Amino acid sequence: MIPYGRQDIDQHDIDAVVEVLRSDFLTQGPQVPLFEKTVADYCGVNFGVAVNSATSALHIACLALGLGRGDYLWTSPNTFVASANCGLYCGAEIDFVDIDPRTYCMSVESLEQKLIEAKAQNRLPKILVPVHFAGQSCDMKRIHKLSLEYGFSIIEDASHAIGGRYLNKPIGCCEYSDIAVFSFHPVKIITTAEGGLATTNNAELAEKMALLRSHGITRTPELMTKEPEGSWYYQQIELGFNYRMTDIQAALGNSQMQRIDKFVARRHVLRARYDELLKDLPVVSPTQSSDSYSALHLYPIQLELQGLNKTHQQLFQELRENGLGVNVHYIPVHTQPYYEKLGFKVGDFPNAEFYYERAVSIPMYHAMSDEQQGKVVAILKQVLQ
Ligand SMILES: *Cc1c(COP(=O)(O)O)cnc(C)c1O
């Protein structure tokens, strides 16, 4: 089976992890701050806060921005459930903004329309979570302009997007957002097994997130309510969590970061080849926006079902049976039973639903060989022609 995504681990990665295993610190040692600095420097941003998953990063990002009961968080329906769940963790209400049928990212036109309506009803969002779907940035410049007009904060869900660029700057630089969040799950661009990281240019937000990641406990005397009682002393000043990344994970991340540009460049070679080889098949290839350089986490195609005598489900099954580890990204979040119980229903976000009904993510990862890609194309041809 050729998977839709897969990590790439080399000897350097293995040595880096083993070195930590032989060292004094498996967690809370030097590798985590080094990883934070490495990613922040790479992104051209002031601060990085490493955690145990992007889900945790989204949660503490929402808390740091003050999200709570009575507030609204808006995101895209074409995403993993975590982009919306983070708002529910904080007691906020969720709403969605439909996607642009061309990029599959949040539509700025729909956003603008929804903001006008929400303003009239006094239910403007406190936080917007645009998702850089498949690694391609949303139209952040226009979204940022709307945030100034309507007064909401922005958390970029850049889980797919480390190594990508937008308007010639690294995704994660936070030029047009308060916080950006990365995931290092093995199917993403680089991996720490499980892991995530939040970037920000705001020192206060960075400090708040660092506090929340570790029980709300501080050892910084300036943050304490009274004089330390001794050098052992710490204070809990917030209700935080244990969302810490380990040094084992961070060492893997540091090693992987050395190859990140190679990873993304290889994905672009594979993308260009797919674009060419799939041209005559009844599929729609993903659009590449001229203002961005996608990190290409995914290569999602849409099946042109009207010309094919089979259903989405049948074709997907045939691809799997022929050895293609295809997947579907994403089941629109608002159609999940948990969200239907909150009042959402099929039909609410038709562009995301239409896309979902035809979407298939075909294999896209750094270590895929030309031969494997040739095999993927041959199987697609066999099943779709
Ligand atoms: C993978 C992913 C997440 C969650 O990442 P974890 O690190 O697994 O918690 C969140 N949002 C999107 C868009 C993702 O793809």
The ligand as a Tripos MOL2 file, in Angstrom:
@<TRIPOS>MOLECULE
LIG
   15    15     1     0     0
SMALL
NO_CHARGES

@<TRIPOS>ATOM
      1 C1         -3.4190   17.5350   12.0970 C.3       1 LIG1
      2 C2         -4.2950   18.7130   12.2890 C.ar      1 LIG1
      3 C3         -4.6280   19.2320   13.5370 C.ar      1 LIG1
      4 C4         -4.2950   18.5360   14.8200 C.3       1 LIG1
      5 O1         -2.9680   18.2690   14.9370 O.3       1 LIG1
      6 P1         -2.4330   17.3480   16.1350 P.3       1 LIG1
      7 O2         -0.9850   17.7060   16.2140 O.co2     1 LIG1
      8 O3         -2.6670   15.9410   15.7100 O.co2     1 LIG1
      9 O4         -3.1850   17.7070   17.3570 O.co2     1 LIG1
     10 C5         -5.3560   20.4080   13.6090 C.ar      1 LIG1
     11 N1         -5.7580   21.0370   12.4970 N.ar      1 LIG1
     12 C6         -5.4840   20.5490   11.2740 C.ar      1 LIG1
     13 C7         -5.9470   21.3170   10.0800 C.3       1 LIG1
     14 C8         -4.7650   19.3680   11.1320 C.ar      1 LIG1
     15 O5         -4.5250   18.8770    9.9150 O.3       1 LIG1
@<TRIPOS>BOND
     1     1     2 1
     2     2     3 ar
     3     2    14 ar
     4     3     4 1
     5     3    10 ar
     6     4     5 1
     7     5     6 1
     8     6     7 2
     9     6     8 1
    10     6     9 1
    11    10    11 ar
    12    11    12 ar
    13    12    13 1
    14    12    14 ar
    15    14    15 1
@<TRIPOS>SUBSTRUCTURE
     1 LIG1         1 GROUP 0 **** ****
